[in-house]
Amino acid sequence: MNEGFGPQKVFEIFGMPITNTVTVTWFIMAIIIGVSYLATKNLKKRASGAQIVTELIVTAINDLTEQTMGKKLKAFSPYIGTLLIFLGIANIAGLFGVRPPTADVNTTISLAIVTFVMIHFFGMKYNGLSYLKGFAEPFVLLLPLNIMGELATPISLGFRLFGNIVGGMIIMNLLYGALANFTPALIGIPFLQAGIPVAFHIYFDLFSGVLQSFIFAMLTMVFISIAVD
């Protein structure tokens, strides 16, 4: 990948390179932890202000989880909510002039592996050995193909998210480069760079970013539900 699109080293800790992917991820984590603490440190029976917004968000996430996974798996809502919020912020990070962590395949594949582990852990927890027997159905000769199909899940999940985010980054960089060369040739002032990219940012960074976070969370819920059922 071109150096301009790949993760860049920011500094080192004990000889270990820390990239902008890691630093932006830390910053997003700090935001989520800080906002969560401030929003919940003075909870009252009669909600007002930030508590109302917090309760609306929590209720919406609980409802989404229950509708998708069923009441018996509603306990997954804290994880799904955290996943949605983290991915939502990470995917739109480009709007704030930083490189989205999800434009790094290491981030997306790591999240996909977490989903993969949860799928099979809870599949075995709820169904026992009968879950493992399912890999040999409808007959044992299909066992290798069924295993390969399961191993493809984290790859497809991770690369789908990565491809959409990094694709938007590349298109925006190409657009800025084209406008930088085109407008000075006309009047000598790159005025188009201040207006035209806005619509593209709304789609690639905001709309597509939020949509991809929702899709990743929905697929996580669906895969876990299928394994448990």
ZAMARGU-4260 file (C-alpha; in steps of 0.2 Angstrom, whole numbers, plus 5000, padded with zeros to 4 digits):
<rodrens>
0) 5000/5000/5000 | 5006/5018/4996 | 5015/5026/5011 | 5002/5039/5011 | 4988/5027/5015
5) 4997/5015/5027 | 4999/5017/5045 | 5014/5028/5050 | 5025/5027/5065 | 5022/5041/5077
10) 5035/5036/5091 | 5043/5021/5100 | 5040/5014/5117 | 5055/5003/5122 | 5059/5000/5104
15) 5042/4995/5099 | 5035/5007/5085 | 5018/5015/5089 | 5008/5020/5074 | 4995/5033/5071
20) 4982/5018/5071 | 4987/5014/5089 | 4987/5033/5095 | 4970/5037/5087 | 4963/5021/5094
25) 4969/5026/5112 | 4962/5043/5109 | 4945/5036/5104 | 4945/5024/5119 | 4949/5039/5131
30) 4934/5048/5123 | 4922/5033/5126 | 4928/5030/5144 | 4928/5049/5148 | 4911/5052/5141
35) 4904/5036/5149 | 4911/5041/5166 | 4904/5059/5165 | 4887/5053/5159 | 4885/5040/5173
40) 4893/5047/5188 | 4878/5056/5195 | 4863/5045/5189 | 4846/5051/5197 | 4829/5043/5197
45) 4822/5058/5188 | 4833/5059/5172 | 4838/5075/5165 | 4850/5083/5152 | 4864/5071/5148
50) 4856/5056/5158 | 4841/5057/5146 | 4853/5055/5131 | 4862/5041/5139 | 4847/5032/5143
55) 4840/5034/5125 | 4856/5027/5118 | 4857/5012/5130 | 4838/5008/5127 | 4841/5009/5108
60) 4856/4997/5109 | 4846/4985/5121 | 4831/4985/5109 | 4842/4982/5094 | 4851/4968/5102
65) 4835/4960/5109 | 4826/4961/5092 | 4841/4954/5083 | 4847/4940/5095 | 4832/4937/5105
70) 4829/4940/5124 | 4840/4926/5130 | 4855/4934/5122 | 4851/4952/5127 | 4866/4951/5139
75) 4877/4954/5123 | 4870/4972/5122 | 4885/4980/5132 | 4898/4972/5120 | 4887/4976/5104
80) 4885/4994/5111 | 4903/4996/5114 | 4907/4989/5096 | 4895/5001/5088 | 4901/5016/5097
85) 4919/5012/5094 | 4917/5008/5076 | 4906/5023/5073 | 4919/5035/5080 | 4933/5026/5072
90) 4925/5026/5055 | 4922/5045/5054 | 4939/5049/5061 | 4944/5056/5044 | 4932/5070/5046
95) 4943/5077/5060 | 4959/5076/5050 | 4966/5059/5057 | 4968/5042/5049 | 4954/5031/5054
100) 4960/5015/5064 | 4948/5005/5053 | 4959/5009/5038 | 4972/4998/5045 | 4968/4979/5042
105) 4976/4975/5059 | 4962/4983/5068 | 4948/4976/5057 | 4955/4958/5057 | 4957/4959/5076
110) 4939/4964/5079 | 4934/4950/5067 | 4944/4938/5077 | 4935/4943/5093 | 4919/4940/5084
115) 4925/4923/5078 | 4930/4917/5095 | 4914/4923/5102 | 4904/4914/5089 | 4912/4897/5093
120) 4914/4899/5112 | 4896/4903/5115 | 4890/4890/5102 | 4899/4877/5112 | 4893/4885/5129
125) 4875/4884/5124 | 4875/4868/5113 | 4889/4858/5120 | 4896/4844/5109 | 4882/4845/5098
130) 4888/4861/5091 | 4905/4853/5086 | 4895/4838/5078 | 4887/4851/5067 | 4903/4853/5057
135) 4901/4836/5051 | 4884/4838/5044 | 4876/4833/5033 | 4890/4820/5032 | 4907/4818/5038
140) 4916/4821/5021 | 4910/4839/5022 | 4920/4842/5038 | 4935/4851/5029 | 4924/4862/5019
145) 4913/4867/5034 | 4929/4871/5044 | 4936/4882/5029 | 4919/4891/5028 | 4920/4895/5046
150) 4938/4901/5044 | 4932/4913/5030 | 4920/4922/5042 | 4933/4933/5051 | 4942/4936/5034
155) 4927/4942/5026 | 4921/4952/5041 | 4938/4961/5043 | 4942/4964/5024 | 4924/4971/5021
160) 4926/4984/5034 | 4944/4988/5029 | 4940/4989/5011 | 4926/5001/5013 | 4935/5013/5024
165) 4952/5013/5015 | 4943/5014/4998 | 4934/5030/5004 | 4951/5037/5010 | 4959/5033/4993
170) 4945/5041/4983 | 4946/5057/4994 | 4965/5058/4992 | 4963/5056/4973 | 4949/5070/4973
175) 4960/5082/4983 | 4975/5079/4972 | 4964/5081/4956 | 4957/5097/4962 | 4974/5104/4968
180) 4980/5102/4950 | 4964/5107/4941 | 4959/5123/4949 | 4976/5133/4949 | 4976/5129/4930
185) 4960/5138/4928 | 4962/5154/4939 | 4977/5151/4950 | 4966/5149/4966 | 4962/5131/4973
190) 4944/5137/4978 | 4936/5120/4972 | 4945/5111/4986 | 4935/5121/4999 | 4918/5116/4993
195) 4917/5100/4981 | 4925/5088/4994 | 4911/5092/5007 | 4898/5081/4999 | 4910/5067/4996
200) 4916/5068/5015 | 4897/5067/5020 | 4896/5051/5010 | 4912/5042/5012 | 4916/5047/5030
205) 4900/5050/5038 | 4886/5040/5030 | 4897/5025/5024 | 4907/5025/5041 | 4891/5024/5051
210) 4883/5011/5039 | 4899/5000/5040 | 4899/5001/5059 | 4881/4995/5059 | 4884/4981/5047
215) 4899/4974/5057 | 4889/4974/5073 | 4873/4967/5064 | 4884/4953/5057 | 4892/4949/5074
220) 4875/4948/5082 | 4868/4937/5067 | 4883/4925/5067 | 4882/4923/5086 | 4864/4920/5086
225) 4865/4907/5073 | 4879/4898/5082 | 4869/4898/5099 | 4853/4892/5090
</rodrens>
